[in-house]
Every structure is written in C-alpha cells, then in structure tokens.
Amino acid sequence: MSKNVVNKIDDQVKIKTILVSVSDKSGLDTFIPALVELSPDVLILSTGGTYARIKEILGEKADSCLKKVSEYTGQPETQGGLVKTLDFKIYLGILTETYNEAHQMDLERTSALAIDMVVVNLYPFSETIAKDNVTIENARGNIDIGGPTMIRASAKNFIRVASVVNPSTYPSIVNTLRANNGALGLEDRYELAQKAFEHTAIYDRTIADYLAEKSINDVKSCYKSGE
C-alpha cells in the first residue's frame, strides 16, 4: 500500500493557513476581510502584486496575519517574478494529509505549515492572444507555471484543502464558513476541486490550440540567432 493512500480524513477542515496568488484581484476587498474576521488567527501567505493588494485592503491588520511567501520559504522571488511559489515548503503544505504520519513528520522536519486553502487564478493567456499583433513571445510570457501547479496540487488534495479559482465563488465560500464555524466540508472541497480542474483544463486547451495554429516560422520571427 502506498504511503500516500489514506483511509481517514476530517469532513470539516478549519481554514487556518491560506495561500493567495491571483491575477484577477476582483473580490479580494470583501473576501479577505471576511476570512480574517472568521478566523482571527489565520495566516495568509501571498506574493507580488497580490501581497501588495491584500496589505492595502487589511491596513494595520496585515501586520498580524499576512506574510510574503518568500519570507515563509526563505527563498526570495527571482528577478522578474519568474519563480515565486515553486518551493518544497509550499507543496508539502498543500499536499500533506492530516492522518499520514510520514507527512506530519515532514512538516515538523521542515517547519512547514499545512495549507488549508489555495486561492489562485491564472495569467490572462486568452486575453493576451486576443490582442492585435501579439507575438508568440508575448504569448509565451503569459503561460502560467506556478499557478496551475498550485491549483492542481490543492485540487488533488481535496480531502483536506480547498482550491479556489474563481472570484464568483467567494461569497458562497464565506457563507459556508460562517455557517460552519470557519470550516469547509468534504463536499465543499470536492466541488471546488472539480471547478479547479476544469479551470486548468480550459487554460491548457487554450494554450495548446494557440500553439497548434502557429508555424515554426512564426516562432523564429521573434528571435535573433545566438550563434
């Protein structure tokens, strides 16, 4: 039996640690304060522009509940934000299972936290390729890597983690948390996982279709030879 197969979970999971990294920041101004109100001891991990927006929304409250991912992991973001969330502590925190002893030992060994909710939406690839005169290089730069990885990891671990990809779901999530003392149930997490995988499937299909329409000459026209 695999060490990563479990037969015991918690139906209701309190939201204590949240990872937020979004391209579409709509709805954060009401969603984030509601999460903090519902769980006063919550820790929000965030990156780049999302961190700045949440800090702006929370004001002085941010000092006690908001932390940069780079401060949490001990690894600064790369220049240009190329790598921000692809870190062992992040994915251990997302993928760990409550009743898996080996996972809990790994959390303790690395001083990592179990992440209970991941709020992520992706770079606007479809919007980018819809613009006039967009090049493959423009499009390539808007292929999200960390975002889909976080979404897939959190959705895979629906037995413990809530994967939130669409701002339109924020109000219903808050209502559910209010009704359940700051927790989400297995049914809630499973429904969110379904939406999350649909989100990444559409995203990847859009990229694949776009690349399939382009020729190698379209690619070569973007670059000078390095020889």
TORPA-4810 file (N, C-alpha, C, O; in nm, 3 decimals):
<nodes>
NODE_1_0.085_-0.120_0.000_0.000_0.000_0.000_0.088_0.124_0.000_0.182_0.133_0.079_M
NODE_2_0.058_0.220_-0.087_0.135_0.343_-0.094_0.122_0.422_0.034_0.016_0.424_0.096_S
NODE_3_0.231_0.487_0.074_0.228_0.574_0.191_0.140_0.696_0.168_0.105_0.766_0.262_K
NODE_4_0.105_0.722_0.042_0.025_0.840_0.008_-0.122_0.806_-0.014_-0.197_0.889_-0.066_N
NODE_5_-0.164_0.687_0.026_-0.305_0.649_0.021_-0.357_0.646_0.164_-0.303_0.575_0.249_V
NODE_6_-0.464_0.721_0.191_-0.518_0.730_0.327_-0.663_0.683_0.328_-0.731_0.687_0.226_V
NODE_7_-0.710_0.639_0.444_-0.850_0.596_0.456_-0.920_0.666_0.572_-1.027_0.623_0.616_N
NODE_8_-0.858_0.774_0.622_-0.918_0.852_0.729_-0.895_1.000_0.701_-0.783_1.043_0.676_K
NODE_9_-1.003_1.078_0.706_-0.992_1.222_0.684_-1.087_1.294_0.778_-1.170_1.231_0.844_I
NODE_10_-1.076_1.426_0.784_-1.173_1.508_0.855_-1.273_1.563_0.754_-1.235_1.619_0.652_D
NODE_11_-1.402_1.546_0.784_-1.504_1.604_0.697_-1.493_1.756_0.699_-1.483_1.819_0.594_D
NODE_12_-1.495_1.815_0.818_-1.485_1.959_0.833_-1.340_1.999_0.861_-1.277_1.946_0.954_Q
NODE_13_-1.287_2.091_0.782_-1.149_2.139_0.800_-1.152_2.289_0.823_-1.199_2.365_0.739_V
NODE_14_-1.100_2.332_0.938_-1.091_2.474_0.968_-0.985_2.539_0.879_-0.880_2.480_0.853_K
NODE_15_-1.014_2.660_0.833_-0.922_2.731_0.745_-0.830_2.817_0.832_-0.870_2.921_0.883_I
NODE_16_-0.706_2.771_0.846_-0.610_2.839_0.932_-0.496_2.904_0.853_-0.445_3.009_0.892_K
NODE_17_-0.456_2.841_0.744_-0.347_2.893_0.661_-0.393_2.897_0.516_-0.441_2.797_0.462_T
NODE_18_-0.378_3.014_0.454_-0.429_3.036_0.318_-0.316_3.088_0.230_-0.240_3.175_0.270_I
NODE_19_-0.307_3.035_0.110_-0.212_3.083_0.010_-0.291_3.156_-0.098_-0.381_3.098_-0.159_L
NODE_20_-0.258_3.282_-0.122_-0.332_3.363_-0.219_-0.235_3.421_-0.322_-0.140_3.491_-0.286_V
NODE_21_-0.259_3.392_-0.449_-0.177_3.446_-0.558_-0.265_3.453_-0.682_-0.286_3.353_-0.750_S
NODE_22_-0.317_3.573_-0.711_-0.418_3.585_-0.816_-0.381_3.690_-0.920_-0.322_3.794_-0.888_V
NODE_23_-0.416_3.662_-1.044_-0.405_3.762_-1.149_-0.526_3.855_-1.145_-0.513_3.977_-1.152_S
NODE_24_-0.646_3.794_-1.133_-0.770_3.869_-1.120_-0.794_3.898_-0.971_-0.829_3.808_-0.895_D
NODE_25_-0.776_4.023_-0.932_-0.787_4.060_-0.791_-0.925_4.110_-0.751_-0.943_4.159_-0.639_K
NODE_26_-1.021_4.098_-0.840_-1.157_4.140_-0.807_-1.211_4.054_-0.693_-1.185_3.933_-0.687_S
NODE_27_-1.286_4.117_-0.605_-1.348_4.045_-0.495_-1.263_4.029_-0.371_-1.314_3.994_-0.265_G
NODE_28_-1.133_4.054_-0.383_-1.046_4.039_-0.266_-1.082_4.138_-0.156_-1.065_4.109_-0.038_L
NODE_29_-1.133_4.255_-0.195_-1.160_4.359_-0.097_-1.269_4.319_0.003_-1.275_4.375_0.112_D
NODE_30_-1.354_4.225_-0.033_-1.452_4.174_0.062_-1.417_4.033_0.112_-1.444_3.999_0.227_T
NODE_31_-1.356_3.953_0.026_-1.324_3.813_0.061_-1.219_3.806_0.171_-1.237_3.734_0.269_F
NODE_32_-1.110_3.880_0.155_-1.000_3.871_0.252_-1.042_3.919_0.391_-1.015_3.849_0.488_I
NODE_33_-1.106_4.036_0.405_-1.151_4.077_0.538_-1.247_3.976_0.602_-1.243_3.955_0.723_P
NODE_34_-1.332_3.914_0.522_-1.425_3.814_0.575_-1.350_3.693_0.629_-1.386_3.640_0.734_A
NODE_35_-1.247_3.649_0.559_-1.166_3.536_0.605_-1.097_3.568_0.737_-1.090_3.484_0.827_L
NODE_36_-1.045_3.690_0.748_-0.976_3.732_0.870_-1.076_3.742_0.985_-1.044_3.706_1.099_V
NODE_37_-1.195_3.791_0.957_-1.298_3.803_1.060_-1.340_3.666_1.112_-1.359_3.647_1.232_E
NODE_38_-1.355_3.571_1.021_-1.399_3.438_1.058_-1.293_3.359_1.132_-1.325_3.277_1.219_L
NODE_39_-1.166_3.383_1.100_-1.054_3.312_1.163_-0.949_3.414_1.205_-0.855_3.438_1.130_S
NODE_40_-0.964_3.474_1.323_-0.873_3.581_1.366_-0.726_3.540_1.370_-0.637_3.624_1.360_P
NODE_41_-0.700_3.410_1.385_-0.562_3.362_1.389_-0.510_3.314_1.254_-0.405_3.251_1.246_D
NODE_42_-0.585_3.345_1.147_-0.548_3.297_1.015_-0.413_3.356_0.971_-0.378_3.468_1.008_V
NODE_43_-0.339_3.278_0.894_-0.216_3.326_0.830_-0.237_3.324_0.680_-0.274_3.221_0.623_L
NODE_44_-0.214_3.438_0.616_-0.226_3.448_0.470_-0.087_3.462_0.411_-0.014_3.555_0.443_I
NODE_45_-0.051_3.368_0.324_0.075_3.373_0.250_0.045_3.425_0.111_-0.051_3.383_0.047_L
NODE_46_0.129_3.518_0.063_0.099_3.577_-0.067_0.226_3.624_-0.136_0.334_3.622_-0.079_S
NODE_47_0.209_3.666_-0.262_0.323_3.703_-0.345_0.295_3.831_-0.422_0.180_3.866_-0.448_T
NODE_48_0.402_3.901_-0.456_0.399_4.011_-0.553_0.284_4.109_-0.537_0.260_4.162_-0.429_G
NODE_49_0.215_4.131_-0.649_0.106_4.226_-0.652_-0.012_4.186_-0.565_-0.084_4.272_-0.513_G
NODE_50_-0.031_4.056_-0.549_-0.139_4.010_-0.462_-0.110_4.046_-0.317_-0.198_4.091_-0.244_T
NODE_51_0.014_4.026_-0.276_0.054_4.064_-0.140_0.030_4.213_-0.117_-0.025_4.253_-0.015_Y
NODE_52_0.071_4.295_-0.213_0.054_4.440_-0.200_-0.093_4.478_-0.190_-0.129_4.566_-0.112_A
NODE_53_-0.178_4.411_-0.268_-0.321_4.442_-0.266_-0.384_4.402_-0.133_-0.464_4.477_-0.077_R
NODE_54_-0.348_4.285_-0.082_-0.403_4.240_0.046_-0.356_4.331_0.159_-0.433_4.362_0.250_I
NODE_55_-0.231_4.373_0.153_-0.178_4.464_0.255_-0.257_4.596_0.254_-0.287_4.653_0.358_K
NODE_56_-0.288_4.642_0.135_-0.367_4.764_0.120_-0.508_4.745_0.177_-0.561_4.833_0.244_E
NODE_57_-0.568_4.630_0.150_-0.704_4.601_0.196_-0.710_4.592_0.349_-0.801_4.647_0.411_I
NODE_58_-0.614_4.523_0.408_-0.619_4.496_0.552_-0.564_4.610_0.637_-0.598_4.621_0.755_L
NODE_59_-0.479_4.693_0.580_-0.421_4.802_0.659_-0.337_4.748_0.774_-0.255_4.660_0.754_G
NODE_60_-0.358_4.801_0.894_-0.278_4.761_1.009_-0.297_4.614_1.046_-0.206_4.553_1.103_E
NODE_61_-0.411_4.558_1.015_-0.436_4.417_1.045_-0.340_4.324_0.973_-0.315_4.212_1.017_K
NODE_62_-0.285_4.372_0.860_-0.195_4.288_0.781_-0.071_4.248_0.860_-0.015_4.141_0.835_A
NODE_63_-0.029_4.330_0.954_0.092_4.302_1.030_0.084_4.170_1.106_0.186_4.105_1.129_D
NODE_64_-0.037_4.132_1.146_-0.051_4.012_1.229_-0.092_3.887_1.152_-0.085_3.777_1.206_S
NODE_65_-0.134_3.903_1.025_-0.186_3.784_0.956_-0.135_3.765_0.813_-0.169_3.666_0.750_C
NODE_66_-0.055_3.857_0.762_-0.009_3.849_0.623_0.141_3.834_0.617_0.215_3.907_0.683_L
NODE_67_0.187_3.738_0.536_0.331_3.715_0.522_0.364_3.686_0.376_0.289_3.617_0.307_K
NODE_68_0.476_3.740_0.329_0.522_3.709_0.194_0.565_3.563_0.186_0.625_3.510_0.280_K
NODE_69_0.535_3.499_0.074_0.579_3.362_0.052_0.731_3.352_0.066_0.783_3.255_0.121_V
NODE_70_0.802_3.452_0.016_0.949_3.449_0.023_0.999_3.451_0.168_1.101_3.391_0.198_S
NODE_71_0.928_3.520_0.256_0.966_3.521_0.397_0.937_3.385_0.461_1.012_3.338_0.547_E
NODE_72_0.829_3.324_0.420_0.791_3.193_0.473_0.889_3.084_0.428_0.930_3.001_0.508_Y
NODE_73_0.925_3.086_0.299_1.011_2.981_0.246_1.160_3.008_0.268_1.241_2.915_0.268_T
NODE_74_1.195_3.135_0.287_1.336_3.170_0.298_1.403_3.185_0.163_1.525_3.201_0.155_G
NODE_75_1.323_3.180_0.056_1.377_3.194_-0.080_1.317_3.318_-0.146_1.195_3.323_-0.164_Q
NODE_76_1.397_3.417_-0.182_1.342_3.536_-0.248_1.290_3.504_-0.387_1.336_3.409_-0.452_P
NODE_77_1.194_3.584_-0.432_1.145_3.569_-0.569_1.259_3.596_-0.667_1.345_3.680_-0.640_E
NODE_78_1.259_3.526_-0.780_1.359_3.552_-0.882_1.330_3.686_-0.949_1.219_3.739_-0.939_T
NODE_79_1.430_3.739_-1.017_1.412_3.864_-1.090_1.300_3.850_-1.192_1.291_3.750_-1.264_Q
NODE_80_1.213_3.951_-1.196_1.101_3.946_-1.289_0.988_3.857_-1.243_0.890_3.839_-1.316_G
NODE_81_0.998_3.799_-1.122_0.892_3.715_-1.070_0.878_3.582_-1.141_0.771_3.521_-1.138_G
NODE_82_0.986_3.535_-1.206_0.979_3.410_-1.282_0.945_3.292_-1.192_0.866_3.205_-1.230_L
NODE_83_1.005_3.288_-1.074_0.978_3.181_-0.977_0.940_3.246_-0.845_1.020_3.319_-0.786_V
NODE_84_0.817_3.218_-0.798_0.770_3.278_-0.672_0.719_3.173_-0.574_0.744_3.184_-0.454_K
NODE_85_0.648_3.074_-0.622_0.581_2.980_-0.532_0.628_2.836_-0.547_0.583_2.749_-0.473_T
NODE_86_0.717_2.810_-0.642_0.762_2.673_-0.664_0.868_2.636_-0.561_0.988_2.647_-0.585_L
NODE_87_0.820_2.594_-0.445_0.909_2.569_-0.332_0.860_2.446_-0.255_0.740_2.422_-0.245_D
NODE_88_0.954_2.371_-0.200_0.922_2.247_-0.129_0.825_2.271_-0.015_0.729_2.195_0.002_F
NODE_89_0.848_2.376_0.065_0.762_2.402_0.180_0.619_2.434_0.139_0.524_2.399_0.209_K
NODE_90_0.605_2.499_0.025_0.471_2.531_-0.024_0.396_2.403_-0.063_0.282_2.384_-0.022_I
NODE_91_0.461_2.317_-0.140_0.390_2.200_-0.190_0.375_2.091_-0.085_0.279_2.015_-0.090_Y
NODE_92_0.467_2.083_0.008_0.447_1.995_0.122_0.324_2.041_0.200_0.242_1.960_0.242_L
NODE_93_0.313_2.173_0.220_0.200_2.228_0.294_0.067_2.204_0.226_-0.035_2.184_0.292_G
NODE_94_0.067_2.206_0.092_-0.057_2.184_0.017_-0.093_2.036_0.014_-0.210_1.999_0.031_I
NODE_95_0.005_1.950_-0.009_-0.021_1.809_-0.036_-0.027_1.722_0.089_-0.074_1.608_0.082_L
NODE_96_0.019_1.772_0.203_0.022_1.690_0.323_-0.118_1.648_0.366_-0.215_1.722_0.349_T
NODE_97_-0.127_1.529_0.422_-0.254_1.473_0.468_-0.252_1.460_0.620_-0.152_1.418_0.678_E
NODE_98_-0.361_1.496_0.683_-0.367_1.507_0.829_-0.334_1.376_0.899_-0.262_1.375_0.999_T
NODE_99_-0.385_1.264_0.846_-0.367_1.137_0.914_-0.259_1.051_0.851_-0.264_0.928_0.859_Y
NODE_100_-0.163_1.116_0.787_-0.047_1.046_0.732_0.073_1.082_0.819_0.122_1.195_0.816_N
NODE_101_0.121_0.986_0.896_0.228_1.012_0.993_0.355_1.061_0.924_0.422_1.151_0.975_E
NODE_102_0.388_1.003_0.810_0.509_1.044_0.739_0.500_1.190_0.696_0.598_1.263_0.704_A
NODE_103_0.383_1.231_0.650_0.364_1.370_0.610_0.380_1.464_0.728_0.442_1.569_0.717_H
NODE_104_0.324_1.427_0.841_0.333_1.511_0.960_0.477_1.523_1.007_0.519_1.628_1.057_Q
NODE_105_0.553_1.416_0.993_0.695_1.420_1.028_0.771_1.514_0.935_0.861_1.585_0.978_M
NODE_106_0.733_1.514_0.807_0.797_1.605_0.711_0.765_1.751_0.744_0.852_1.837_0.732_D
NODE_107_0.641_1.778_0.785_0.605_1.914_0.825_0.692_1.960_0.943_0.744_2.072_0.944_L
NODE_108_0.706_1.872_1.040_0.785_1.907_1.158_0.932_1.926_1.122_0.997_2.018_1.170_E
NODE_109_0.982_1.838_1.036_1.124_1.843_0.997_1.158_1.973_0.926_1.268_2.026_0.942_R
NODE_110_1.066_2.024_0.848_1.093_2.143_0.766_1.033_2.270_0.824_1.047_2.378_0.765_T
NODE_111_0.967_2.260_0.938_0.897_2.375_0.998_0.795_2.434_0.901_0.777_2.556_0.893_S
NODE_112_0.730_2.346_0.827_0.630_2.389_0.730_0.491_2.383_0.793_0.470_2.315_0.893_A
NODE_113_0.398_2.455_0.734_0.260_2.459_0.780_0.169_2.390_0.679_0.190_2.399_0.558_L
NODE_114_0.070_2.321_0.729_-0.034_2.268_0.641_-0.117_2.384_0.587_-0.168_2.465_0.664_A
NODE_115_-0.129_2.393_0.456_-0.206_2.499_0.392_-0.347_2.446_0.364_-0.364_2.342_0.300_I
NODE_116_-0.447_2.518_0.414_-0.585_2.469_0.412_-0.666_2.521_0.293_-0.764_2.459_0.253_D
NODE_117_-0.625_2.635_0.238_-0.697_2.692_0.124_-0.597_2.757_0.029_-0.504_2.826_0.072_M
NODE_118_-0.615_2.734_-0.100_-0.533_2.794_-0.204_-0.625_2.877_-0.293_-0.717_2.824_-0.355_V
NODE_119_-0.598_3.006_-0.300_-0.679_3.097_-0.382_-0.591_3.144_-0.497_-0.503_3.228_-0.478_V
NODE_120_-0.614_3.091_-0.615_-0.527_3.117_-0.729_-0.609_3.129_-0.856_-0.697_3.046_-0.880_V
NODE_121_-0.583_3.231_-0.936_-0.627_3.229_-1.075_-0.509_3.272_-1.163_-0.410_3.325_-1.113_N
NODE_122_-0.520_3.248_-1.291_-0.403_3.239_-1.376_-0.376_3.361_-1.462_-0.464_3.444_-1.486_L
NODE_123_-0.249_3.371_-1.509_-0.212_3.477_-1.602_-0.312_3.480_-1.717_-0.358_3.375_-1.761_Y
NODE_124_-0.347_3.597_-1.767_-0.454_3.609_-1.868_-0.406_3.571_-2.008_-0.391_3.657_-2.094_P
NODE_125_-0.384_3.442_-2.030_-0.334_3.397_-2.160_-0.433_3.426_-2.272_-0.395_3.480_-2.376_F
NODE_126_-0.559_3.392_-2.252_-0.658_3.412_-2.359_-0.675_3.559_-2.393_-0.694_3.595_-2.510_S
NODE_127_-0.667_3.646_-2.291_-0.677_3.789_-2.315_-0.555_3.840_-2.391_-0.566_3.929_-2.476_E
NODE_128_-0.439_3.785_-2.361_-0.316_3.826_-2.428_-0.320_3.792_-2.576_-0.288_3.877_-2.659_T
NODE_129_-0.358_3.670_-2.610_-0.355_3.629_-2.751_-0.469_3.692_-2.831_-0.468_3.687_-2.954_I
NODE_130_-0.567_3.752_-2.763_-0.676_3.819_-2.833_-0.637_3.960_-2.879_-0.709_4.022_-2.957_A
NODE_131_-0.523_4.009_-2.831_-0.480_4.144_-2.867_-0.423_4.147_-3.009_-0.376_4.045_-3.060_K
NODE_132_-0.429_4.263_-3.072_-0.375_4.279_-3.207_-0.223_4.267_-3.204_-0.158_4.314_-3.110_D
NODE_133_-0.167_4.205_-3.308_-0.023_4.197_-3.329_0.052_4.128_-3.217_0.171_4.153_-3.198_N
NODE_134_-0.014_4.041_-3.142_0.056_3.967_-3.036_0.150_3.865_-3.101_0.115_3.802_-3.201_V
NODE_135_0.268_3.848_-3.043_0.365_3.752_-3.095_0.366_3.627_-3.006_0.312_3.627_-2.895_T
NODE_136_0.429_3.523_-3.057_0.443_3.402_-2.975_0.522_3.432_-2.849_0.496_3.373_-2.744_I
NODE_137_0.617_3.523_-2.858_0.694_3.559_-2.739_0.607_3.628_-2.635_0.620_3.603_-2.515_E
NODE_138_0.517_3.716_-2.681_0.421_3.776_-2.588_0.336_3.668_-2.522_0.313_3.670_-2.401_N
NODE_139_0.290_3.575_-2.603_0.204_3.468_-2.552_0.281_3.378_-2.456_0.231_3.341_-2.350_A
NODE_140_0.403_3.343_-2.494_0.486_3.254_-2.410_0.504_3.312_-2.270_0.500_3.239_-2.171_R
NODE_141_0.525_3.442_-2.264_0.546_3.506_-2.135_0.424_3.503_-2.046_0.435_3.526_-1.925_G
NODE_142_0.307_3.476_-2.104_0.183_3.471_-2.025_0.133_3.328_-2.006_0.015_3.306_-1.981_N
NODE_143_0.224_3.232_-2.017_0.191_3.094_-1.981_0.227_3.076_-1.833_0.344_3.079_-1.796_I
NODE_144_0.125_3.058_-1.753_0.143_3.047_-1.607_0.195_2.908_-1.572_0.146_2.808_-1.624_D
NODE_145_0.295_2.902_-1.484_0.351_2.775_-1.439_0.315_2.748_-1.293_0.257_2.645_-1.261_I
NODE_146_0.350_2.842_-1.205_0.323_2.823_-1.064_0.175_2.814_-1.033_0.134_2.735_-0.947_G
NODE_147_0.095_2.895_-1.102_-0.049_2.895_-1.076_-0.115_2.760_-1.100_-0.180_2.707_-1.009_G
NODE_148_-0.101_2.701_-1.220_-0.161_2.570_-1.243_-0.107_2.463_-1.149_-0.180_2.371_-1.111_P
NODE_149_0.020_2.475_-1.112_0.078_2.375_-1.022_0.011_2.383_-0.885_-0.023_2.280_-0.827_T
NODE_150_-0.008_2.505_-0.834_-0.076_2.519_-0.705_-0.221_2.474_-0.713_-0.272_2.410_-0.620_M
NODE_151_-0.287_2.506_-0.823_-0.426_2.464_-0.839_-0.437_2.312_-0.842_-0.520_2.254_-0.773_I
NODE_152_-0.353_2.250_-0.922_-0.358_2.103_-0.933_-0.325_2.036_-0.801_-0.391_1.938_-0.763_R
NODE_153_-0.225_2.087_-0.730_-0.187_2.026_-0.603_-0.300_2.038_-0.502_-0.333_1.941_-0.434_A
NODE_154_-0.359_2.156_-0.491_-0.465_2.175_-0.393_-0.591_2.098_-0.431_-0.658_2.041_-0.344_S
NODE_155_-0.624_2.095_-0.560_-0.742_2.021_-0.603_-0.723_1.871_-0.585_-0.817_1.800_-0.550_A
NODE_156_-0.601_1.822_-0.610_-0.572_1.680_-0.586_-0.597_1.645_-0.441_-0.646_1.536_-0.410_K
NODE_157_-0.561_1.737_-0.351_-0.573_1.708_-0.208_-0.704_1.762_-0.150_-0.707_1.819_-0.041_N
NODE_158_-0.813_1.744_-0.226_-0.943_1.792_-0.180_-0.986_1.727_-0.048_-1.077_1.777_0.018_F
NODE_159_-0.922_1.618_-0.010_-0.958_1.555_0.118_-0.926_1.647_0.236_-0.976_1.627_0.346_I
NODE_160_-0.842_1.751_0.210_-0.811_1.845_0.318_-0.811_1.991_0.275_-0.837_2.079_0.357_R
NODE_161_-0.783_2.018_0.148_-0.756_2.154_0.101_-0.867_2.204_0.010_-0.922_2.130_-0.071_V
NODE_162_-0.899_2.333_0.025_-0.996_2.399_-0.063_-0.921_2.473_-0.173_-0.836_2.557_-0.145_A
NODE_163_-0.952_2.441_-0.298_-0.889_2.503_-0.414_-0.986_2.602_-0.476_-1.089_2.562_-0.532_S
NODE_164_-0.955_2.732_-0.466_-1.048_2.837_-0.507_-0.991_2.909_-0.629_-0.885_2.971_-0.620_V
NODE_165_-1.060_2.902_-0.742_-1.006_2.957_-0.867_-1.088_3.070_-0.927_-1.042_3.138_-1.019_V
NODE_166_-1.208_3.092_-0.876_-1.297_3.190_-0.940_-1.352_3.288_-0.837_-1.416_3.246_-0.741_N
NODE_167_-1.328_3.418_-0.856_-1.381_3.517_-0.761_-1.533_3.509_-0.741_-1.583_3.550_-0.637_P
NODE_168_-1.605_3.457_-0.839_-1.751_3.448_-0.825_-1.792_3.353_-0.713_-1.906_3.360_-0.665_S
NODE_169_-1.701_3.266_-0.671_-1.734_3.171_-0.563_-1.704_3.227_-0.424_-1.741_3.165_-0.324_T
NODE_170_-1.639_3.342_-0.416_-1.601_3.396_-0.285_-1.720_3.412_-0.190_-1.712_3.368_-0.076_Y
NODE_171_-1.830_3.475_-0.235_-1.942_3.494_-0.141_-1.998_3.364_-0.085_-2.026_3.357_0.035_P
NODE_172_-2.015_3.262_-0.168_-2.070_3.136_-0.120_-1.975_3.066_-0.024_-2.018_3.002_0.072_S
NODE_173_-1.844_3.080_-0.049_-1.746_3.021_0.042_-1.753_3.089_0.179_-1.751_3.022_0.282_I
NODE_174_-1.763_3.220_0.179_-1.775_3.294_0.305_-1.902_3.252_0.379_-1.898_3.232_0.500_V
NODE_175_-2.012_3.239_0.308_-2.137_3.197_0.371_-2.125_3.059_0.434_-2.175_3.035_0.544_N
NODE_176_-2.058_2.969_0.364_-2.039_2.834_0.416_-1.950_2.836_0.540_-1.978_2.768_0.638_T
NODE_177_-1.844_2.914_0.535_-1.755_2.924_0.650_-1.829_2.982_0.771_-1.810_2.935_0.883_L
NODE_178_-1.912_3.082_0.748_-1.989_3.142_0.858_-2.084_3.040_0.919_-2.103_3.039_1.041_R
NODE_179_-2.141_2.957_0.838_-2.239_2.859_0.887_-2.173_2.740_0.955_-2.239_2.664_1.025_A
NODE_180_-2.042_2.724_0.935_-1.972_2.605_0.987_-1.853_2.640_1.075_-1.754_2.566_1.081_N
NODE_181_-1.864_2.754_1.145_-1.761_2.791_1.242_-1.621_2.796_1.180_-1.524_2.751_1.240_N
NODE_182_-1.613_2.852_1.058_-1.484_2.871_0.993_-1.427_2.748_0.924_-1.307_2.743_0.896_G
NODE_183_-1.512_2.648_0.897_-1.465_2.525_0.833_-1.537_2.500_0.702_-1.648_2.549_0.680_A
NODE_184_-1.471_2.423_0.615_-1.534_2.375_0.491_-1.541_2.223_0.497_-1.448_2.158_0.544_L
NODE_185_-1.651_2.167_0.447_-1.670_2.023_0.450_-1.613_1.956_0.326_-1.576_2.021_0.229_G
NODE_186_-1.608_1.825_0.332_-1.557_1.745_0.220_-1.635_1.773_0.092_-1.576_1.786_-0.015_L
NODE_187_-1.766_1.782_0.102_-1.847_1.808_-0.017_-1.811_1.943_-0.079_-1.803_1.956_-0.201_E
NODE_188_-1.789_2.044_0.005_-1.748_2.176_-0.044_-1.614_2.167_-0.116_-1.597_2.221_-0.225_D
NODE_189_-1.521_2.100_-0.054_-1.385_2.090_-0.112_-1.386_2.011_-0.243_-1.312_2.043_-0.337_R
NODE_190_-1.469_1.909_-0.249_-1.477_1.827_-0.369_-1.536_1.907_-0.485_-1.488_1.897_-0.598_Y
NODE_191_-1.639_1.985_-0.458_-1.698_2.069_-0.562_-1.597_2.173_-0.612_-1.590_2.200_-0.732_E
NODE_192_-1.520_2.230_-0.521_-1.418_2.326_-0.560_-1.309_2.260_-0.644_-1.259_2.320_-0.739_L
NODE_193_-1.273_2.137_-0.610_-1.172_2.063_-0.687_-1.218_2.040_-0.830_-1.139_2.051_-0.924_A
NODE_194_-1.345_2.007_-0.847_-1.399_1.986_-0.983_-1.386_2.114_-1.065_-1.345_2.110_-1.182_Q
NODE_195_-1.421_2.226_-1.004_-1.410_2.354_-1.074_-1.265_2.387_-1.105_-1.234_2.444_-1.210_K
NODE_196_-1.176_2.352_-1.014_-1.034_2.382_-1.032_-0.976_2.306_-1.150_-0.905_2.365_-1.232_A
NODE_197_-1.004_2.178_-1.161_-0.951_2.100_-1.272_-1.013_2.143_-1.405_-0.946_2.137_-1.509_F
NODE_198_-1.138_2.184_-1.403_-1.199_2.238_-1.525_-1.128_2.367_-1.567_-1.106_2.391_-1.686_E
NODE_199_-1.093_2.448_-1.470_-1.023_2.575_-1.494_-0.888_2.550_-1.562_-0.856_2.614_-1.662_H
NODE_200_-0.810_2.457_-1.509_-0.678_2.430_-1.568_-0.690_2.358_-1.702_-0.606_2.375_-1.790_T
NODE_201_-0.794_2.276_-1.717_-0.814_2.206_-1.844_-0.842_2.305_-1.957_-0.786_2.293_-2.066_A
NODE_202_-0.927_2.403_-1.930_-0.958_2.506_-2.031_-0.834_2.588_-2.060_-0.806_2.620_-2.176_I
NODE_203_-0.760_2.622_-1.957_-0.637_2.702_-1.973_-0.537_2.630_-2.062_-0.483_2.689_-2.156_Y
NODE_204_-0.511_2.502_-2.033_-0.414_2.426_-2.112_-0.463_2.404_-2.254_-0.384_2.405_-2.348_D
NODE_205_-0.595_2.383_-2.272_-0.650_2.364_-2.405_-0.632_2.490_-2.490_-0.602_2.481_-2.609_R
NODE_206_-0.649_2.606_-2.428_-0.632_2.733_-2.497_-0.488_2.749_-2.545_-0.464_2.791_-2.658_T
NODE_207_-0.392_2.716_-2.458_-0.251_2.724_-2.495_-0.219_2.627_-2.609_-0.155_2.663_-2.707_I
NODE_208_-0.264_2.503_-2.593_-0.235_2.401_-2.695_-0.293_2.440_-2.830_-0.226_2.424_-2.933_A
NODE_209_-0.414_2.491_-2.831_-0.478_2.531_-2.958_-0.403_2.648_-3.021_-0.385_2.651_-3.143_D
NODE_210_-0.361_2.743_-2.940_-0.289_2.859_-2.992_-0.156_2.816_-3.056_-0.124_2.858_-3.168_Y
NODE_211_-0.080_2.733_-2.987_0.049_2.688_-3.041_0.031_2.605_-3.167_0.112_2.612_-3.260_L
NODE_212_-0.077_2.526_-3.170_-0.101_2.441_-3.287_-0.130_2.523_-3.412_-0.107_2.477_-3.524_A
NODE_213_-0.180_2.646_-3.393_-0.213_2.733_-3.507_-0.090_2.805_-3.562_-0.097_2.863_-3.670_E
NODE_214_0.021_2.802_-3.490_0.140_2.877_-3.530_0.242_2.785_-3.596_0.254_2.667_-3.562_K
NODE_215_0.316_2.843_-3.690_0.420_2.766_-3.759_0.555_2.793_-3.695_0.570_2.885_-3.615_S
NODE_216_0.653_2.713_-3.732_0.788_2.735_-3.680_0.843_2.868_-3.729_0.927_2.929_-3.662_I
NODE_217_0.799_2.914_-3.845_0.843_3.045_-3.893_0.788_3.158_-3.806_0.855_3.260_-3.787_N
NODE_218_0.666_3.141_-3.754_0.612_3.238_-3.659_0.700_3.245_-3.535_0.725_3.352_-3.480_D
NODE_219_0.748_3.129_-3.492_0.836_3.122_-3.374_0.968_3.191_-3.404_1.014_3.276_-3.327_V
NODE_220_1.030_3.154_-3.515_1.163_3.206_-3.548_1.162_3.357_-3.569_1.264_3.423_-3.547_K
NODE_221_1.050_3.412_-3.611_1.044_3.556_-3.639_1.060_3.640_-3.513_1.085_3.760_-3.521_S
NODE_222_1.045_3.579_-3.397_1.054_3.652_-3.269_1.198_3.670_-3.220_1.225_3.755_-3.135_C
NODE_223_1.291_3.588_-3.276_1.422_3.579_-3.211_1.537_3.598_-3.309_1.526_3.567_-3.428_Y
NODE_224_1.645_3.651_-3.256_1.771_3.656_-3.330_1.853_3.533_-3.296_1.840_3.478_-3.187_K
NODE_225_1.933_3.491_-3.386_2.020_3.376_-3.361_2.127_3.413_-3.261_2.185_3.522_-3.268_S
NODE_226_2.153_3.323_-3.165_2.257_3.346_-3.065_2.394_3.299_-3.112_2.492_3.310_-3.038_G
NODE_227_2.402_3.249_-3.232_2.530_3.196_-3.281_2.618_3.308_-3.335_2.729_3.282_-3.381_E
</nodes>
